Amino acid sequence: MRREVLRYLVEAPLLWLGITLLAALVFVADTVTNLEIAFAVLYVAVILISVRSGRPRAVMAVGLTCAVLTIVSYCLTRHGDSQSGMVNGAISLLAIGATTYLAIRIETTEARARQAQSELARMSRIMTMGELSTSIAHEVSQPITAIVANGNAALRWLSAVPPDQEEARHALDRIVKDAGRAGEVIGRVRSLVARTSPSRDSIDMAETIAEALALVRGEIRENHILLRTELANDLPSVTGDRVQLQQVILNFVINAIEAMAGIDAEKRELLVSAAADGRKITVSVRDTGTGVPPAASDRMFEAFFTTKPTGMGMGLAISRSIVEAHGGTIYTAPNFPHGAVFGFILPSDIGARG
């Protein structure tokens, strides 16, 4: 229990400092005023603020603390009619108990909804990995093939008379690098399909985009698409879940690849860009495919709506929920002279601090 309390304090120190100060002010005011004044009802505000912690147990602890403070304050107050004070105290305790109960119920329901959304997003990532299985296999097979070739080369150099240790060392260095490449691809796939709770970390969007594109590099080559990136050098960080944001980028890129499947190979271009505008970061994916029908542009992010013959209509809807959960907005627009643009705008850490 003590460790859990310490974890709450570390995660949101300003929140708990504010709760503590507000509860102390209510306690002092309730103690120095007459018993006829039901000042303890203001503990309801303290409980409602504690809901921001997202921890039902923490809300319960705050509610119990407020109830105890109400009783202690009643015992310490020397002014006013005791009978009226007892009635007011009972009303305050009832308000505190009811608010605590409702707050815990609401937070528990929201936690279950967040968990369900997280599982749905994870299933969407697994489906995405299924679509990219050929590309991922290609990205892994390349370094593995190179490892085998360099391993054989190292054996030949070592079995030579006399052994060429320098060439063998170079071959072994290449093996280590290729093994690292394969490990990176496997690590990215594992992180995307892992069952983990959404995190709130400081994210480098340039690295996040580069990691997502690394998973679809084989698919892009397979479809003879010219890939260009325009990532600003001075991008500020954003706070959120790196895996979820990569899921959004992957969804945009896969949709773009599919949209360009029916046009001539020499016209297939994909531009992934990221730019900062003061307090916000804009990430966009532009393709030269068939574009979005005007009648469908307003519904592209609705659940179960799709323009694909075999689509489920969940990828963009999940992407929208992820972006909105990060405090951003998602959008689509036509790309000129042809194609479509899908992107999202997120508040940067600079904007959040401002």
C-alpha angles and dihedrals in degrees: 000000000000091000090051092052091049090050091053091051093049094047096052111010096162092050093053092042089055092047091050094049093047092048090049092051092050090048093051093045092047091050099048096043126078121278090244090068111082094211092151090074086079088073083082088075090053091053093047091051090051089061087075088072089071090221118119091196091053091051090051091050091051091049092051091047091052091050091051091047090051092055093045091049091052090053093049097045112100101179129081139021112321094211093054089045091053091052091048090047091052090050090049092049090049091051091047092049095046093047092048092049094048092044091052092047092050093046092047091051092048091048090054090048091051090049092050090049090049091052091048090051090049092052088050089053091050090052089049090052088051090055090049096044093110092048093047092047089052093049091051097041093055097063091038090055089048090049091055092047094048091045091055090046091052091051091051093049091049094047092051119108105266098019114244099223094175094058090043090053091052090051091050091050089054090050091054092049093048091048088053091052092052091046091052092054092048091047092053092050092047093051092049095053099035119118100242135143117251111271133210106219135147105263132201101217094199091058091042092054093045092052092050092049090050089066094054098039092103092048090051092051092045090056094045094240124162106229121202128177129199108187117168114236094222099053111152118223124260129212118238147074113321095201093052093049090049087053090057092049092047091051092052093047095047091049089050092051091051092046091056096048093094099050132079114286094235090059096052110111130160122193120189113187140173127190137169127225107188105282099010140062122212120202118187138177116204124190136179095223133118094298130219118300109246091234091056100044094090092051102042094106097045118113115260093009113123140158092204120097091225099029125122097207094232106103098074093037090055090045090055092050090050094050093046090049086058090054094255141114131240125213147174130207139166118272115222132265087008140334134050141280123218120182149139137222121218132185110249124227087252090057092046091054091046 
